[in-house]
């Protein structure tokens, strides 16, 4: 039914295009040449205007059936239809936890801080995942842990200089440094901006509180 509906729709559109095109000067000139061409292949059809018009409509339908799918495919490619579909699905309850924040990370260009059940923390970018995946493959930028007493984030290892050196000088594939994190081991996830962390550190209640007007909130890039 869908194919028949598309075929009928294309035929109607083609009929309108041929009819409008036929009243133009260029259309009449082209129609005359087309009639001479048909008189060689199908003399009996070339003597009937309705037959010529019907063949012209058929040809226009074939042309549209080639052009329209190409245009739709190109539009879907530019929108990255697969990405949009996954993004929409990530907001539903049927997808794994933390799927939605992954798309926020990609769109904002910020890494995600994953706190695991053993208090280990990995901060990095999710580079491989899937709607039905049980694991996240993360490229770590910094790793650390949560303090047992206050659960503060303690930085432990900075991967960035090493990864940059490997990528720049050795040309190695940094995908071999990906860390696979099971969804079941993640107890908390949040976007993490390294540039703003220091501002939150100086405005804690358990430390000397810095008044907002005394704090420079300009981020140094």
C-alpha atoms as an extended CHARMM CRD file, in Angstrom:
* protein
*
       221  EXT
         1         1  UNK       CA              0.0000000000        0.0000000000        0.0000000000  PROA      1               0.0000000000
         2         2  UNK       CA              2.8380000000        2.3770000000        0.8110000000  PROA      2               0.0000000000
         3         3  UNK       CA              4.5570000000        1.7040000000       -2.5250000000  PROA      3               0.0000000000
         4         4  UNK       CA              1.2740000000        2.1420000000       -4.3970000000  PROA      4               0.0000000000
         5         5  UNK       CA              0.5980000000        5.4200000000       -2.5700000000  PROA      5               0.0000000000
         6         6  UNK       CA              4.0430000000        6.7520000000       -3.4120000000  PROA      6               0.0000000000
         7         7  UNK       CA              3.6080000000        5.7020000000       -7.0490000000  PROA      7               0.0000000000
         8         8  UNK       CA              0.2400000000        7.4240000000       -7.3220000000  PROA      8               0.0000000000
         9         9  UNK       CA              1.5920000000       10.5470000000       -5.6410000000  PROA      9               0.0000000000
        10        10  UNK       CA              4.5830000000       10.7250000000       -7.9820000000  PROA      10              0.0000000000
        11        11  UNK       CA              2.3290000000       10.2170000000      -11.0010000000  PROA      11              0.0000000000
        12        12  UNK       CA              0.0780000000       13.0960000000       -9.9350000000  PROA      12              0.0000000000
        13        13  UNK       CA              3.0530000000       15.3780000000       -9.3030000000  PROA      13              0.0000000000
        14        14  UNK       CA              4.5330000000       14.4280000000      -12.6710000000  PROA      14              0.0000000000
        15        15  UNK       CA              1.2270000000       15.1410000000      -14.4140000000  PROA      15              0.0000000000
        16        16  UNK       CA              1.1380000000       18.6380000000      -12.8940000000  PROA      16              0.0000000000
        17        17  UNK       CA              4.7620000000       19.3360000000      -13.8100000000  PROA      17              0.0000000000
        18        18  UNK       CA              4.3140000000       18.1910000000      -17.4180000000  PROA      18              0.0000000000
        19        19  UNK       CA              1.0920000000       20.2040000000      -17.7780000000  PROA      19              0.0000000000
        20        20  UNK       CA              2.6700000000       23.4020000000      -16.4440000000  PROA      20              0.0000000000
        21        21  UNK       CA              5.8640000000       22.8310000000      -18.4360000000  PROA      21              0.0000000000
        22        22  UNK       CA              3.8360000000       22.2940000000      -21.6180000000  PROA      22              0.0000000000
        23        23  UNK       CA              2.4130000000       25.8300000000      -21.6610000000  PROA      23              0.0000000000
        24        24  UNK       CA              5.8800000000       27.4340000000      -21.7050000000  PROA      24              0.0000000000
        25        25  UNK       CA              7.7350000000       28.2890000000      -24.8740000000  PROA      25              0.0000000000
        26        26  UNK       CA             10.6330000000       26.0150000000      -23.9870000000  PROA      26              0.0000000000
        27        27  UNK       CA              8.1960000000       23.2420000000      -23.1370000000  PROA      27              0.0000000000
        28        28  UNK       CA              6.4770000000       23.4580000000      -26.5040000000  PROA      28              0.0000000000
        29        29  UNK       CA              9.8310000000       23.3930000000      -28.2990000000  PROA      29              0.0000000000
        30        30  UNK       CA             10.9470000000       20.3900000000      -26.2940000000  PROA      30              0.0000000000
        31        31  UNK       CA              7.5730000000       18.7330000000      -26.8640000000  PROA      31              0.0000000000
        32        32  UNK       CA              7.9300000000       19.1380000000      -30.6150000000  PROA      32              0.0000000000
        33        33  UNK       CA             11.3470000000       17.4890000000      -30.5460000000  PROA      33              0.0000000000
        34        34  UNK       CA              9.9790000000       14.7350000000      -28.3240000000  PROA      34              0.0000000000
        35        35  UNK       CA              7.1210000000       14.1180000000      -30.7910000000  PROA      35              0.0000000000
        36        36  UNK       CA              9.5900000000       13.7670000000      -33.6830000000  PROA      36              0.0000000000
        37        37  UNK       CA             11.6050000000       11.3030000000      -31.6020000000  PROA      37              0.0000000000
        38        38  UNK       CA              8.5010000000        9.2080000000      -30.8770000000  PROA      38              0.0000000000
        39        39  UNK       CA              7.4630000000        9.2550000000      -34.5360000000  PROA      39              0.0000000000
        40        40  UNK       CA             10.5580000000        7.1870000000      -35.2680000000  PROA      40              0.0000000000
        41        41  UNK       CA             10.1310000000        4.6840000000      -32.4280000000  PROA      41              0.0000000000
        42        42  UNK       CA              6.3480000000        4.5570000000      -32.1240000000  PROA      42              0.0000000000
        43        43  UNK       CA              4.6150000000        6.2420000000      -35.1000000000  PROA      43              0.0000000000
        44        44  UNK       CA              1.1190000000        5.2390000000      -33.9460000000  PROA      44              0.0000000000
        45        45  UNK       CA              1.6100000000        6.8920000000      -30.5540000000  PROA      45              0.0000000000
        46        46  UNK       CA              3.1150000000       10.1090000000      -31.9310000000  PROA      46              0.0000000000
        47        47  UNK       CA             -0.1600000000       10.8840000000      -33.7390000000  PROA      47              0.0000000000
        48        48  UNK       CA             -2.1350000000       11.0480000000      -30.4550000000  PROA      48              0.0000000000
        49        49  UNK       CA             -1.4320000000       14.0290000000      -28.1390000000  PROA      49              0.0000000000
        50        50  UNK       CA             -2.7900000000       12.1090000000      -25.1280000000  PROA      50              0.0000000000
        51        51  UNK       CA             -0.3510000000        9.2530000000      -25.7830000000  PROA      51              0.0000000000
        52        52  UNK       CA              2.5950000000       11.6670000000      -26.0210000000  PROA      52              0.0000000000
        53        53  UNK       CA              1.5570000000       13.3790000000      -22.7910000000  PROA      53              0.0000000000
        54        54  UNK       CA              1.1290000000       10.0420000000      -21.0070000000  PROA      54              0.0000000000
        55        55  UNK       CA              4.6250000000        8.9000000000      -22.0100000000  PROA      55              0.0000000000
        56        56  UNK       CA              6.0360000000       12.2590000000      -20.8910000000  PROA      56              0.0000000000
        57        57  UNK       CA              4.3250000000       11.8200000000      -17.5070000000  PROA      57              0.0000000000
        58        58  UNK       CA              5.7500000000        8.3010000000      -17.1780000000  PROA      58              0.0000000000
        59        59  UNK       CA              9.2490000000        9.5550000000      -17.9200000000  PROA      59              0.0000000000
        60        60  UNK       CA              8.8650000000       12.4180000000      -15.4340000000  PROA      60              0.0000000000
        61        61  UNK       CA              7.6760000000        9.9130000000      -12.8040000000  PROA      61              0.0000000000
        62        62  UNK       CA             10.7860000000        7.7970000000      -13.3560000000  PROA      62              0.0000000000
        63        63  UNK       CA             12.9600000000       10.9010000000      -13.0330000000  PROA      63              0.0000000000
        64        64  UNK       CA             11.3020000000       11.9670000000       -9.7780000000  PROA      64              0.0000000000
        65        65  UNK       CA             11.5230000000        8.4450000000       -8.3730000000  PROA      65              0.0000000000
        66        66  UNK       CA             15.2920000000        8.7040000000       -8.8100000000  PROA      66              0.0000000000
        67        67  UNK       CA             15.7790000000       12.2970000000       -7.6160000000  PROA      67              0.0000000000
        68        68  UNK       CA             13.5030000000       12.3430000000       -4.5420000000  PROA      68              0.0000000000
        69        69  UNK       CA             15.0570000000        9.3400000000       -2.6930000000  PROA      69              0.0000000000
        70        70  UNK       CA             18.5040000000       10.8160000000       -3.3630000000  PROA      70              0.0000000000
        71        71  UNK       CA             17.4180000000       14.1470000000       -1.8610000000  PROA      71              0.0000000000
        72        72  UNK       CA             15.8400000000       12.4690000000        1.1760000000  PROA      72              0.0000000000
        73        73  UNK       CA             18.9370000000       10.3630000000        1.7690000000  PROA      73              0.0000000000
        74        74  UNK       CA             21.1640000000       13.4280000000        1.5120000000  PROA      74              0.0000000000
        75        75  UNK       CA             18.9860000000       15.3640000000        3.9740000000  PROA      75              0.0000000000
        76        76  UNK       CA             19.0380000000       12.4450000000        6.4330000000  PROA      76              0.0000000000
        77        77  UNK       CA             22.8190000000       12.2220000000        6.1110000000  PROA      77              0.0000000000
        78        78  UNK       CA             23.2420000000       15.9020000000        6.8970000000  PROA      78              0.0000000000
        79        79  UNK       CA             21.0040000000       15.5700000000        9.9610000000  PROA      79              0.0000000000
        80        80  UNK       CA             22.8560000000       12.4080000000       11.0500000000  PROA      80              0.0000000000
        81        81  UNK       CA             19.6080000000       10.4970000000       11.4340000000  PROA      81              0.0000000000
        82        82  UNK       CA             21.2160000000        7.6710000000       13.3950000000  PROA      82              0.0000000000
        83        83  UNK       CA             22.6290000000       10.1090000000       15.9420000000  PROA      83              0.0000000000
        84        84  UNK       CA             19.2650000000       11.8650000000       16.3540000000  PROA      84              0.0000000000
        85        85  UNK       CA             17.4850000000        8.5200000000       16.7650000000  PROA      85              0.0000000000
        86        86  UNK       CA             19.9060000000        7.3560000000       19.4500000000  PROA      86              0.0000000000
        87        87  UNK       CA             19.6860000000       10.6910000000       21.2220000000  PROA      87              0.0000000000
        88        88  UNK       CA             15.8960000000       10.4530000000       21.3750000000  PROA      88              0.0000000000
        89        89  UNK       CA             16.0250000000        6.8230000000       22.5140000000  PROA      89              0.0000000000
        90        90  UNK       CA             18.5610000000        7.6690000000       25.2400000000  PROA      90              0.0000000000
        91        91  UNK       CA             15.9270000000        9.6980000000       27.0800000000  PROA      91              0.0000000000
        92        92  UNK       CA             13.6180000000        6.6980000000       27.4440000000  PROA      92              0.0000000000
        93        93  UNK       CA             13.5260000000        4.3120000000       30.3830000000  PROA      93              0.0000000000
        94        94  UNK       CA             14.2620000000        1.3240000000       28.1500000000  PROA      94              0.0000000000
        95        95  UNK       CA             17.8500000000        2.4440000000       27.5250000000  PROA      95              0.0000000000
        96        96  UNK       CA             20.7550000000        1.9150000000       29.9420000000  PROA      96              0.0000000000
        97        97  UNK       CA             21.4340000000        4.4190000000       32.7030000000  PROA      97              0.0000000000
        98        98  UNK       CA             23.5920000000        7.4660000000       31.9320000000  PROA      98              0.0000000000
        99        99  UNK       CA             22.8530000000        7.2500000000       28.1960000000  PROA      99              0.0000000000
       100       100  UNK       CA             21.3900000000       10.7520000000       28.0980000000  PROA      100             0.0000000000
       101       101  UNK       CA             24.4170000000       12.4210000000       29.6980000000  PROA      101             0.0000000000
       102       102  UNK       CA             26.6480000000       10.8880000000       27.0250000000  PROA      102             0.0000000000
       103       103  UNK       CA             24.8810000000       12.9450000000       24.3540000000  PROA      103             0.0000000000
       104       104  UNK       CA             25.1760000000       16.0600000000       26.5330000000  PROA      104             0.0000000000
       105       105  UNK       CA             28.9160000000       15.4080000000       26.7410000000  PROA      105             0.0000000000
       106       106  UNK       CA             29.2380000000       15.1050000000       22.9610000000  PROA      106             0.0000000000
       107       107  UNK       CA             27.1910000000       18.2510000000       22.3070000000  PROA      107             0.0000000000
       108       108  UNK       CA             28.8990000000       20.4490000000       24.9350000000  PROA      108             0.0000000000
       109       109  UNK       CA             32.3880000000       19.0510000000       24.3630000000  PROA      109             0.0000000000
       110       110  UNK       CA             32.8090000000       18.2550000000       28.0710000000  PROA      110             0.0000000000
       111       111  UNK       CA             34.0760000000       14.9920000000       29.5680000000  PROA      111             0.0000000000
       112       112  UNK       CA             32.0070000000       12.8860000000       31.9550000000  PROA      112             0.0000000000
       113       113  UNK       CA             33.1010000000       11.9920000000       35.4700000000  PROA      113             0.0000000000
       114       114  UNK       CA             32.0980000000        8.4030000000       36.2650000000  PROA      114             0.0000000000
       115       115  UNK       CA             32.1150000000        7.3720000000       39.9240000000  PROA      115             0.0000000000
       116       116  UNK       CA             32.2890000000        3.5900000000       40.2670000000  PROA      116             0.0000000000
       117       117  UNK       CA             31.0820000000        1.3240000000       43.0430000000  PROA      117             0.0000000000
       118       118  UNK       CA             34.6490000000        0.9480000000       44.3650000000  PROA      118             0.0000000000
       119       119  UNK       CA             34.9940000000        4.7830000000       44.6600000000  PROA      119             0.0000000000
       120       120  UNK       CA             37.2780000000        4.9030000000       41.6340000000  PROA      120             0.0000000000
       121       121  UNK       CA             36.6290000000        7.8720000000       39.3320000000  PROA      121             0.0000000000
       122       122  UNK       CA             37.3540000000        8.1230000000       35.6160000000  PROA      122             0.0000000000
       123       123  UNK       CA             36.9340000000       11.4510000000       33.8050000000  PROA      123             0.0000000000
       124       124  UNK       CA             36.9150000000       11.2240000000       30.0450000000  PROA      124             0.0000000000
       125       125  UNK       CA             34.9810000000       11.0100000000       26.8060000000  PROA      125             0.0000000000
       126       126  UNK       CA             32.7220000000        8.1270000000       25.8440000000  PROA      126             0.0000000000
       127       127  UNK       CA             33.8740000000        7.1100000000       22.3690000000  PROA      127             0.0000000000
       128       128  UNK       CA             32.0500000000        3.7980000000       21.9280000000  PROA      128             0.0000000000
       129       129  UNK       CA             28.6260000000        2.7670000000       23.1380000000  PROA      129             0.0000000000
       130       130  UNK       CA             25.2690000000        1.5540000000       21.8960000000  PROA      130             0.0000000000
       131       131  UNK       CA             21.6210000000        1.5650000000       22.8490000000  PROA      131             0.0000000000
       132       132  UNK       CA             21.7550000000       -2.1130000000       23.8470000000  PROA      132             0.0000000000
       133       133  UNK       CA             25.3290000000       -2.0450000000       25.1550000000  PROA      133             0.0000000000
       134       134  UNK       CA             26.1910000000       -3.0670000000       28.7140000000  PROA      134             0.0000000000
       135       135  UNK       CA             29.5440000000       -1.2680000000       28.6710000000  PROA      135             0.0000000000
       136       136  UNK       CA             30.9530000000        2.1640000000       27.9400000000  PROA      136             0.0000000000
       137       137  UNK       CA             34.3520000000        2.5570000000       26.2990000000  PROA      137             0.0000000000
       138       138  UNK       CA             35.8780000000        5.7140000000       27.7430000000  PROA      138             0.0000000000
       139       139  UNK       CA             39.0270000000        7.5650000000       26.7570000000  PROA      139             0.0000000000
       140       140  UNK       CA             40.3050000000        8.7370000000       30.1710000000  PROA      140             0.0000000000
       141       141  UNK       CA             41.7030000000       12.2110000000       30.7010000000  PROA      141             0.0000000000
       142       142  UNK       CA             42.0570000000       12.0380000000       34.4760000000  PROA      142             0.0000000000
       143       143  UNK       CA             41.4650000000        9.2870000000       36.9920000000  PROA      143             0.0000000000
       144       144  UNK       CA             41.1420000000        9.4750000000       40.7510000000  PROA      144             0.0000000000
       145       145  UNK       CA             38.9700000000        8.3840000000       43.6300000000  PROA      145             0.0000000000
       146       146  UNK       CA             36.3940000000        9.5730000000       46.1340000000  PROA      146             0.0000000000
       147       147  UNK       CA             37.7050000000       10.3210000000       49.6090000000  PROA      147             0.0000000000
       148       148  UNK       CA             36.2330000000        7.9000000000       52.1530000000  PROA      148             0.0000000000
       149       149  UNK       CA             35.3000000000       10.6180000000       54.6360000000  PROA      149             0.0000000000
       150       150  UNK       CA             33.9380000000       13.5390000000       52.5880000000  PROA      150             0.0000000000
       151       151  UNK       CA             33.6650000000       11.8120000000       49.1960000000  PROA      151             0.0000000000
       152       152  UNK       CA             35.7400000000       14.5920000000       47.6620000000  PROA      152             0.0000000000
       153       153  UNK       CA             37.1380000000       13.9500000000       44.2040000000  PROA      153             0.0000000000
       154       154  UNK       CA             40.8800000000       13.4230000000       44.4330000000  PROA      154             0.0000000000
       155       155  UNK       CA             42.8180000000       13.6070000000       41.1740000000  PROA      155             0.0000000000
       156       156  UNK       CA             45.3670000000       10.8220000000       40.8970000000  PROA      156             0.0000000000
       157       157  UNK       CA             46.5790000000       10.3660000000       37.2890000000  PROA      157             0.0000000000
       158       158  UNK       CA             46.5830000000       12.8890000000       34.4400000000  PROA      158             0.0000000000
       159       159  UNK       CA             46.4610000000       11.0110000000       31.1310000000  PROA      159             0.0000000000
       160       160  UNK       CA             46.3250000000       14.0680000000       28.8830000000  PROA      160             0.0000000000
       161       161  UNK       CA             50.0700000000       14.7900000000       28.4760000000  PROA      161             0.0000000000
       162       162  UNK       CA             50.8180000000       11.1420000000       27.7490000000  PROA      162             0.0000000000
       163       163  UNK       CA             47.9880000000       10.7820000000       25.2280000000  PROA      163             0.0000000000
       164       164  UNK       CA             48.9700000000       14.0270000000       23.4910000000  PROA      164             0.0000000000
       165       165  UNK       CA             52.5880000000       12.9220000000       23.2410000000  PROA      165             0.0000000000
       166       166  UNK       CA             51.6490000000        9.5170000000       21.8590000000  PROA      166             0.0000000000
       167       167  UNK       CA             49.3000000000       11.0100000000       19.2990000000  PROA      167             0.0000000000
       168       168  UNK       CA             51.7140000000       13.7600000000       18.2180000000  PROA      168             0.0000000000
       169       169  UNK       CA             55.0850000000       12.0360000000       18.1370000000  PROA      169             0.0000000000
       170       170  UNK       CA             54.3730000000        8.3520000000       17.7850000000  PROA      170             0.0000000000
       171       171  UNK       CA             51.1910000000        8.4830000000       15.7340000000  PROA      171             0.0000000000
       172       172  UNK       CA             49.8010000000        5.5790000000       17.7010000000  PROA      172             0.0000000000
       173       173  UNK       CA             46.1380000000        4.7220000000       17.8580000000  PROA      173             0.0000000000
       174       174  UNK       CA             44.9800000000        5.9800000000       21.2590000000  PROA      174             0.0000000000
       175       175  UNK       CA             41.9140000000        3.7310000000       21.0810000000  PROA      175             0.0000000000
       176       176  UNK       CA             44.0510000000        1.0100000000       22.6680000000  PROA      176             0.0000000000
       177       177  UNK       CA             43.9460000000        3.0570000000       25.8830000000  PROA      177             0.0000000000
       178       178  UNK       CA             40.1520000000        2.9520000000       26.1420000000  PROA      178             0.0000000000
       179       179  UNK       CA             38.7050000000        1.8050000000       29.4410000000  PROA      179             0.0000000000
       180       180  UNK       CA             35.6030000000       -0.3910000000       29.3950000000  PROA      180             0.0000000000
       181       181  UNK       CA             33.2180000000        0.5240000000       32.2200000000  PROA      181             0.0000000000
       182       182  UNK       CA             30.1590000000       -1.7000000000       32.8650000000  PROA      182             0.0000000000
       183       183  UNK       CA             26.9230000000        0.1810000000       33.4730000000  PROA      183             0.0000000000
       184       184  UNK       CA             26.3180000000       -1.8470000000       36.6170000000  PROA      184             0.0000000000
       185       185  UNK       CA             29.5180000000       -0.4720000000       38.2080000000  PROA      185             0.0000000000
       186       186  UNK       CA             28.5890000000        3.1980000000       37.7140000000  PROA      186             0.0000000000
       187       187  UNK       CA             26.8640000000        4.7740000000       40.7050000000  PROA      187             0.0000000000
       188       188  UNK       CA             27.0690000000        8.4070000000       39.5830000000  PROA      188             0.0000000000
       189       189  UNK       CA             27.9350000000       10.3870000000       36.4510000000  PROA      189             0.0000000000
       190       190  UNK       CA             28.1620000000       14.1030000000       35.7390000000  PROA      190             0.0000000000
       191       191  UNK       CA             29.6640000000       16.4830000000       33.2230000000  PROA      191             0.0000000000
       192       192  UNK       CA             33.0380000000       17.7140000000       34.4440000000  PROA      192             0.0000000000
       193       193  UNK       CA             34.6300000000       21.0480000000       33.5340000000  PROA      193             0.0000000000
       194       194  UNK       CA             38.2360000000       21.1850000000       34.7160000000  PROA      194             0.0000000000
       195       195  UNK       CA             38.3800000000       24.9740000000       34.3100000000  PROA      195             0.0000000000
       196       196  UNK       CA             35.6030000000       25.6830000000       36.7970000000  PROA      196             0.0000000000
       197       197  UNK       CA             36.5010000000       23.1270000000       39.4680000000  PROA      197             0.0000000000
       198       198  UNK       CA             38.8150000000       25.5410000000       41.3100000000  PROA      198             0.0000000000
       199       199  UNK       CA             35.9720000000       28.0500000000       41.7440000000  PROA      199             0.0000000000
       200       200  UNK       CA             33.8310000000       25.4930000000       43.5400000000  PROA      200             0.0000000000
       201       201  UNK       CA             36.7750000000       24.4750000000       45.7220000000  PROA      201             0.0000000000
       202       202  UNK       CA             37.1210000000       27.9910000000       47.1980000000  PROA      202             0.0000000000
       203       203  UNK       CA             33.4170000000       28.4180000000       47.9630000000  PROA      203             0.0000000000
       204       204  UNK       CA             32.9180000000       25.3730000000       50.1830000000  PROA      204             0.0000000000
       205       205  UNK       CA             31.1520000000       25.5970000000       53.5240000000  PROA      205             0.0000000000
       206       206  UNK       CA             33.7950000000       23.4760000000       55.2440000000  PROA      206             0.0000000000
       207       207  UNK       CA             36.5580000000       25.8470000000       54.1710000000  PROA      207             0.0000000000
       208       208  UNK       CA             37.1420000000       29.5780000000       54.3290000000  PROA      208             0.0000000000
       209       209  UNK       CA             34.2300000000       30.9130000000       52.3180000000  PROA      209             0.0000000000
       210       210  UNK       CA             35.2010000000       33.3350000000       49.5760000000  PROA      210             0.0000000000
       211       211  UNK       CA             32.6600000000       35.9960000000       48.7890000000  PROA      211             0.0000000000
       212       212  UNK       CA             31.4190000000       35.8710000000       45.1640000000  PROA      212             0.0000000000
       213       213  UNK       CA             32.5000000000       39.4630000000       44.4670000000  PROA      213             0.0000000000
       214       214  UNK       CA             36.0770000000       38.5740000000       45.4500000000  PROA      214             0.0000000000
       215       215  UNK       CA             36.3040000000       35.6030000000       43.1080000000  PROA      215             0.0000000000
       216       216  UNK       CA             37.4460000000       35.8430000000       39.5020000000  PROA      216             0.0000000000
       217       217  UNK       CA             35.1700000000       33.5620000000       37.4990000000  PROA      217             0.0000000000
       218       218  UNK       CA             36.9750000000       34.1160000000       34.2080000000  PROA      218             0.0000000000
       219       219  UNK       CA             37.9650000000       30.7620000000       32.7780000000  PROA      219             0.0000000000
       220       220  UNK       CA             41.4920000000       30.6080000000       31.4450000000  PROA      220             0.0000000000
       221       221  UNK       CA             41.6220000000       28.5620000000       28.2290000000  PROA      221             0.0000000000
